[in-house]
């Protein structure tokens, strides 16, 4: 979350100071340094005994998708990724339409989402104890929907920054609970379950900008997609809250 916060705000500053090409160049440089440090530092670490057995591939995923909760877990992260992360590439477009041409401001607004993630990590213990998983998931969906409605109203950018902080917190209220259920879909195939979870999440992130772009080209505009997101995110949160349940202990 700290990386998301610093990355978004730093990219905006670099874009304003020395041009947008500095951002991918900077990312590449940081990645190269990380690789150069990791290769000698992690040599010999994490080497698992044995080899990958291809015969376990299909049974593992069959066990994961055989659990009826899988469609809710994977469907939910796909939907939230489409609407939430698909919005980020268009933040600068919306701000420019409002007369704000600074990439630094756009980066700062997006960084608010990372700040919301940090807020979630600091409060999640209290939230779980106070509300429980069911209301945390439902509340996460409602919180994200409220934020989308506020963004559609196009507030001034300082207020939009606060909305993005709330959006980040709401998103992880739902997403964090879903992750717990993903690890329990198939206890003998947890790696397959988490891999599928990541796949659906990142597929949603890749699909999101296309959905918002279609909204722009179709005349509905970003506002139309945001309004659709209000209903989609409320439904996602409540469906997860109503459907995701832990199995009853044996003998009860």
Secondary structure as the mmCIF struct_conf table of DSSP 4:
data_model
#
loop_
_struct_conf.conf_type_id
_struct_conf.id
_struct_conf.beg_label_comp_id
_struct_conf.beg_label_asym_id
_struct_conf.beg_label_seq_id
_struct_conf.end_label_comp_id
_struct_conf.end_label_asym_id
_struct_conf.end_label_seq_id
HELX_RH_AL_P HELX_RH_AL_P1 UNK A 2 UNK A 18
TURN_TY1_P TURN_TY1_P1 UNK A 20 UNK A 20
HELX_RH_AL_P HELX_RH_AL_P2 UNK A 21 UNK A 41
TURN_TY1_P TURN_TY1_P2 UNK A 42 UNK A 46
BEND BEND1 UNK A 49 UNK A 50
TURN_TY1_P TURN_TY1_P3 UNK A 54 UNK A 54
HELX_RH_AL_P HELX_RH_AL_P3 UNK A 55 UNK A 66
BEND BEND2 UNK A 67 UNK A 67
TURN_TY1_P TURN_TY1_P4 UNK A 68 UNK A 69
HELX_RH_AL_P HELX_RH_AL_P4 UNK A 70 UNK A 80
HELX_RH_PI_P HELX_RH_PI_P1 UNK A 81 UNK A 85
HELX_RH_AL_P HELX_RH_AL_P5 UNK A 86 UNK A 88
TURN_TY1_P TURN_TY1_P5 UNK A 89 UNK A 90
HELX_RH_AL_P HELX_RH_AL_P6 UNK A 91 UNK A 97
TURN_TY1_P TURN_TY1_P6 UNK A 98 UNK A 99
HELX_RH_AL_P HELX_RH_AL_P7 UNK A 103 UNK A 152
TURN_TY1_P TURN_TY1_P7 UNK A 153 UNK A 154
HELX_RH_AL_P HELX_RH_AL_P8 UNK A 157 UNK A 182
TURN_TY1_P TURN_TY1_P8 UNK A 183 UNK A 184
BEND BEND3 UNK A 185 UNK A 185
HELX_RH_3T_P HELX_RH_3T_P1 UNK A 187 UNK A 189
HELX_RH_AL_P HELX_RH_AL_P9 UNK A 190 UNK A 218
TURN_TY1_P TURN_TY1_P9 UNK A 219 UNK A 219
BEND BEND4 UNK A 220 UNK A 220
HELX_RH_AL_P HELX_RH_AL_P10 UNK A 221 UNK A 243
HELX_LH_PP_P HELX_LH_PP_P1 UNK A 246 UNK A 249
TURN_TY1_P TURN_TY1_P10 UNK A 250 UNK A 251
#
